Amino acid sequence: MKRCLMMLAAAFFGLGLTVAPTSAQQFTFEYYAMLSPQDTYNSSGLPLNDVCGIVQQDRANVHKFGRRDSADNIDPFFTTAERRAMIAGRCEYDPSYHTVERIRSQFIGFVLVRVFGNGNTVTRVQIFEAAG
């Protein structure tokens, strides 16, 4: 009780004590996809130069343009441009294996994509090699 009162007093008198809410990121869903040369160009035909952008374009090809590769699964989340934009900058992958050059030259096929988040926010996108 005494500790609680001290915390309240510190907060009230501005002694720098703050309690920030924490948001737990949790596994949300996963899907299999084929990252192919068609995924390495954006909707305007310009080449993409990062793996996150390729994963984002893969989802646009699936959901918006109906250009699925044979191994592309449909995920329940990346159905809008706003949601696909959440992929950018949040990808974790093996940079020695998952490269734009390998995807463009068809040396990468099947991947497992695991999405983590909280609520309707994506916090992390993990990309793994998958057997196909």
C-alpha positions as CSV (number, residue, x, y, z in Angstrom):
1,M,0.0,0.0,0.0
2,K,2.8,2.4,0.9
3,R,4.5,1.7,-2.4
4,C,1.3,2.4,-4.3
5,L,1.0,5.7,-2.6
6,M,4.6,6.6,-3.4
7,M,4.1,5.8,-7.0
8,L,1.0,8.0,-7.2
9,A,2.7,10.8,-5.4
10,A,5.7,10.6,-7.8
11,A,3.4,10.6,-10.8
12,F,1.4,13.5,-9.4
13,F,4.4,15.6,-8.5
14,G,6.2,14.9,-11.8
15,L,9.2,13.0,-10.5
16,G,9.7,11.2,-13.8
17,L,8.0,8.0,-12.9
18,T,6.0,6.8,-15.8
19,V,4.4,3.5,-16.6
20,A,4.1,2.7,-20.2
21,P,1.6,0.3,-21.5
22,T,3.1,-2.8,-23.1
23,S,1.8,-4.4,-26.2
24,A,2.5,-8.1,-26.6
25,Q,3.2,-9.2,-30.1
26,Q,1.8,-12.6,-30.8
27,F,1.7,-15.1,-33.6
28,T,-1.3,-14.2,-35.8
29,F,-1.2,-16.5,-38.8
30,E,1.0,-18.1,-41.4
31,Y,0.8,-18.9,-45.1
32,Y,2.8,-20.5,-47.9
33,A,3.8,-18.6,-50.9
34,M,5.9,-18.9,-54.0
35,L,8.2,-15.9,-54.5
36,S,8.6,-15.7,-58.2
37,P,10.1,-13.3,-60.8
38,Q,6.6,-11.7,-61.3
39,D,6.7,-10.6,-57.7
40,T,9.9,-8.7,-58.1
41,Y,8.2,-5.9,-60.0
42,N,5.8,-3.4,-58.5
43,S,2.3,-2.7,-59.9
44,S,3.9,0.0,-62.2
45,G,6.4,-2.5,-63.6
46,L,9.4,-1.0,-61.8
47,P,11.9,-3.5,-60.2
48,L,11.7,-4.0,-56.5
49,N,15.0,-4.0,-54.6
50,D,14.2,-5.5,-51.2
51,V,12.7,-8.8,-50.0
52,C,10.0,-7.1,-48.0
53,G,8.8,-5.3,-51.1
54,I,8.7,-8.6,-53.0
55,V,6.6,-10.2,-50.2
56,Q,4.3,-7.2,-50.3
57,Q,3.9,-7.4,-54.1
58,D,3.3,-11.2,-53.8
59,R,0.3,-10.4,-51.6
60,A,-0.9,-7.7,-54.0
61,N,-0.6,-10.2,-56.9
62,V,-2.7,-12.7,-54.9
63,H,-5.4,-10.4,-53.5
64,K,-5.6,-7.4,-55.9
65,F,-4.6,-8.7,-59.3
66,G,-5.5,-12.4,-59.1
67,R,-2.0,-13.4,-60.4
68,R,-1.3,-16.3,-58.0
69,D,1.6,-18.6,-58.4
70,S,0.7,-22.2,-58.2
71,A,1.9,-22.5,-54.6
72,D,0.5,-19.2,-53.3
73,N,-2.0,-19.7,-50.4
74,I,-4.6,-17.0,-49.7
75,D,-4.0,-15.4,-46.4
76,P,-6.8,-13.9,-44.3
77,F,-5.2,-10.5,-43.7
78,F,-3.3,-8.8,-46.5
79,T,-6.5,-8.1,-48.5
80,T,-6.1,-4.3,-48.7
81,A,-3.3,-2.0,-49.7
82,E,-3.2,-0.5,-46.2
83,R,-2.6,-3.9,-44.6
84,R,0.0,-4.9,-47.2
85,A,1.8,-1.7,-46.5
86,M,2.4,-3.1,-42.9
87,I,4.8,-5.6,-44.3
88,A,7.4,-2.9,-45.2
89,G,10.3,-2.8,-42.9
90,R,9.1,-5.7,-40.7
91,C,10.6,-8.7,-42.5
92,E,13.0,-11.1,-40.9
93,Y,14.8,-13.6,-43.2
94,D,18.1,-15.2,-43.9
95,P,19.9,-12.4,-46.0
96,S,22.4,-14.9,-47.4
97,Y,19.6,-17.0,-48.9
98,H,16.6,-14.8,-49.4
99,T,17.9,-12.2,-51.9
100,V,16.2,-10.2,-54.7
101,E,18.6,-11.8,-57.2
102,R,17.8,-15.4,-56.2
103,I,14.0,-14.6,-56.3
104,R,14.4,-12.9,-59.7
105,S,16.3,-15.8,-61.1
106,Q,13.9,-18.4,-59.8
107,F,16.3,-19.9,-57.3
108,I,13.8,-19.4,-54.5
109,G,10.4,-21.0,-54.7
110,F,8.3,-21.9,-51.7
111,V,8.5,-19.9,-48.5
112,L,6.6,-20.0,-45.2
113,V,5.5,-16.6,-44.0
114,R,4.7,-16.2,-40.3
115,V,3.0,-13.0,-39.3
116,F,3.1,-11.6,-35.8
117,G,1.1,-8.6,-34.4
118,N,-1.4,-7.3,-32.0
119,G,-4.9,-6.4,-33.0
120,N,-4.9,-5.2,-36.6
121,T,-1.2,-4.3,-36.6
122,V,1.6,-6.3,-38.0
123,T,4.8,-6.1,-35.9
124,R,6.9,-8.8,-37.5
125,V,7.0,-10.9,-40.7
126,Q,9.2,-14.0,-40.7
127,I,10.2,-15.6,-44.0
128,F,11.5,-19.2,-44.0
129,E,12.5,-21.6,-46.8
130,A,9.8,-24.2,-47.2
131,A,9.7,-27.6,-49.0
132,G,7.5,-27.7,-52.0
